[in-house]
Amino acid sequence: MNERQEEARFRRRAVKVDDAMEMVIAAAVPGRRETVPLWEAGGRRLAESAAATTDWPPFARAGLDGFAVRSADTALASPGSPAMLRVVDAVAAGEIASADVAPGTAVRIMTGGAVPPGADAVVMLEQTADARLDGQAAVRVKSAARPGQNVAPRGEEFRRGSVFAGPGELLRPGHVALLGTFGYAAVPVYARPRVAVLATGAELLPVEAPLAPGRIRDSNSAMVAALIMQSGGVPVMLGRVPDEPEAAARAVADALARCDMLITTGGVSVGDYDVMATLLRGLGPVEAAAEGEAQQLQPQSRLSPQLPPDSRLLFNKAAMRPGAPTSAAVVSGRLLLALSGNPGACFVGFELFARPAIARLQGASPEQARPKQATAKLVGGFAKGSPHERFVRARLYAENGVLYADPLAFGKSSMLASIPSADGLIRLKPGASGAAEGEIVDVILL
Amino acid sequence: MNERQEEARFRRRAVKVDDAMEMVIAAAVPGRRETVPLWEAGGRRLAESAAATTDWPPFARAGLDGFAVRSADTALASPGSPAMLRVVDAVAAGEIASADVAPGTAVRIMTGGAVPPGADAVVMLEQTADARLDGQAAVRVKSAARPGQNVAPRGEEFRRGSVFAGPGELLRPGHVALLGTFGYAAVPVYARPRVAVLATGAELLPVEAPLAPGRIRDSNSAMVAALIMQSGGVPVMLGRVPDEPEAAARAVADALARCDMLITTGGVSVGDYDVMATLLRGLGPVEAAAEGEAQQLQPQSRLSPQLPPDSRLLFNKAAMRPGAPTSAAVVSGRLLLALSGNPGACFVGFELFARPAIARLQGASPEQARPKQATAKLVGGFAKGSPHERFVRARLYAENGVLYADPLAFGKSSMLASIPSADGLIRLKPGASGAAEGEIVDVILL
């Protein structure tokens, strides 16, 4: 590497994390749709709006087991002086009473049963006693019923046609219940995106290999696969990128021809052997391309191994620690995310860029795709400032209603040991000074 | 139903929620094991301890790209008066230097490379400049290096043999990274338990059916399936339990012969048609059975439809709202959880009993199986007390480091609309008065 190349590497323009995130979200286009049986729809993202197909409840429903009554008939009832009502019918849930509830009568009703016309309240079974009146079935009601008591009126929760979930909504179990209620036996959802995983680094051994001097096993690929599955994607494991740039360019292009997105790990920093940095440098700096300096860029591109001609760089440096060299590009219309090879930085890069992109490929809106954030009280303090935003893995816990963020392995992004324990990423703002004990900090929830 | 039967129903003994949870956890026995490829291990529970198979890092590693130096050689270096060192080798990650770092020399090294003997620090590339010394490659180091700077010593994070995850641990992406690092290409995990789902209720229509007067669709089964999948189980959808008790008993026994656990919804309350209550009543009250009053119980059991003879009731009433009639039994050595048919109560019952049980079937320890709890500040207040613990669905959010729990649909457990928005369940202690605005409450995290 000569001085000029080295200088070119150091000259990378750092993009703010939020801006980089928006670029990635904009470049990830919602993909294919499919239909799944309702019971498998949990955890998927809806592809269309879902609306109430009927008023809900569809009829006045009994909230518990007891007797449907006219509340007026029970106005004076008490344990010592119960109201005596003739029982004209008994309806199980799913049945319809054969008779209305006329004054002086009651209908035995089960939870979820349709309250018969005439009745405006349900008295719970425990507040009644069986009786006989003129040789016929009757009931003693021991307390006054309020009008509407234990009755859910028709349409109380939903009016027919009201939308309860929009496209891109992540279906939680409660959504599945609503979809079932309204008859969605098959649910239109976005397909799980196929996300290719490629590692770079001549030092990497496959996980199953014995260690050799100076070498380590590729643990990032499997970690990224686990993160992809967590995000609703399907990992496609492609092994290691060849070290040789032309072959690496072909591997990248092949992966993106087969998959909806590609995540690479490693090879993005300023070292001599950083193959992803080499490939992406060929795409030229963003600002120059945007200003139309194509003539100046073309020769530079030709010096580099060729990615497909429609490729464009999104960014090759993010204003963050760890993971500054994290890079992103669009290759053949699909997103290539080049994460750092440092496990901690790789993890942070995934949460900031890959998880939102995978959500977006499944139809999430930009708002839905962004990481969930909260604020928390910092445990301990950081003396040292940082010129860029810093992301610190943290354990979160609530004590006495206060949410605390307890940093794990501050300044040791290479540390593997604490990754499993992280519930959040503290976002420390750039600045000369660090953050004080007890300061309120933004936290990305993991 | 005669007065005596009715009395028997009302006499159900309410078990405290925490006690009921422990009963369920004790009854769910960790199940089969299997081996999965590492990249699929995320979200599974480990079946054995996993330990470091080597010191980690396995050698002194360079934390960034630069030059491996003897820090003493750079002690007086500054931008105006750099230290000049002869470059004796260049090692990529994965390579081993051919020469030690003798006084006055340096080795070009990449991130992750093995720091050669002699060197005790790595100077980042940006703080150096290429040079020539006596016609040979050299480097100018512009700042003093601290001993140990940018070097991760061998064994800094893990000593060989140290256990980093135990049996029952839920494997997060960070665990997967550690397993990869230490060569676990195939991971012993607990098999995903097969959890049968059966609905009860004559009013229920299949989700695909058009509505009919007085009827509703079975939305609980699909919701429970989504919850089972979230918990790591495999739902086995068996439709609706026959209304006729003998047939229902057979359906229950068949389900438990095929699956590791059974969840039923509905049919547990005091109504005339509550088939699960009828089946479980045949098992007799827990306290009597525990005191060995077998003779007295036998005839009562025979009156009821027969579950397999080794069946035992765990509880048929929980001291909670909603979901008081939630019941649990062990049938043929396997757990039967009978949840309320009310969707909100069904949801709460799942979180309190089914999720812990499914975790336990996957090898979670009792501690790991219990719901994750936090404390939060209550938004709004509840005037009304409750004789039993009350579980209120809530939206959780953090503002200024304070965790708030905003109740959804208090007192309307039948409400479907708010289930999807719930992030937590507020646990309101039993008592004459409710809870005040701003009070700190326990919250189960969903």
Interface residues (C-beta under 8 A of the other chain):
Chain A: E3 E6 F10 L38 W39 E40 A41 G42 G43 T54 W56 P57 P58 F59 R61 G63 L64 D65 A90 V91 A92 A93 G94 E95 I96 R108 M110 T111 G112 G113 A114 L125 E126 D130 A152 E157 F158 F164 A165 L171 R172 P173 G174 H175 V176 A177 L178 L179 G180 T181 F182 G183 Y184 A185 G201 A202 E203 L204 P206 V207 E208 A209 P210 L211 P213 G214 R215 I216 R217 D218 S219 N220 S221 A222 M223 V224 A225 A226 L227 M229 Q230 P235 M237 S269 V270 G271 D272 Y273 G341 N342 P343 F347 A374 T375 A376 K377 Y397 A398 E399 N400 G401 V402 L403 Y404 S414 M415 L416 A417 S418 I419 P420 S421 A422 I440 V443
Chain B: E3 E6 F10 L38 W39 E40 A41 G42 G43 T54 W56 P57 P58 F59 R61 G63 L64 D65 A90 V91 A92 A93 G94 E95 I96 R108 M110 T111 G112 G113 A114 L125 E126 D130 A152 E157 F158 F164 A165 L171 R172 P173 G174 H175 V176 A177 L178 L179 G180 T181 F182 G183 Y184 A185 G201 A202 E203 L204 P206 V207 E208 A209 P210 L211 P213 G214 R215 I216 R217 D218 S219 N220 S221 A222 M223 V224 A225 A226 L227 M229 Q230 P235 M237 S269 V270 G271 D272 Y273 G341 N342 P343 F347 A374 T375 A376 K377 Y397 A398 E399 N400 G401 V402 L403 Y404 S414 M415 L416 A417 S418 I419 P420 S421 A422 I440 V443
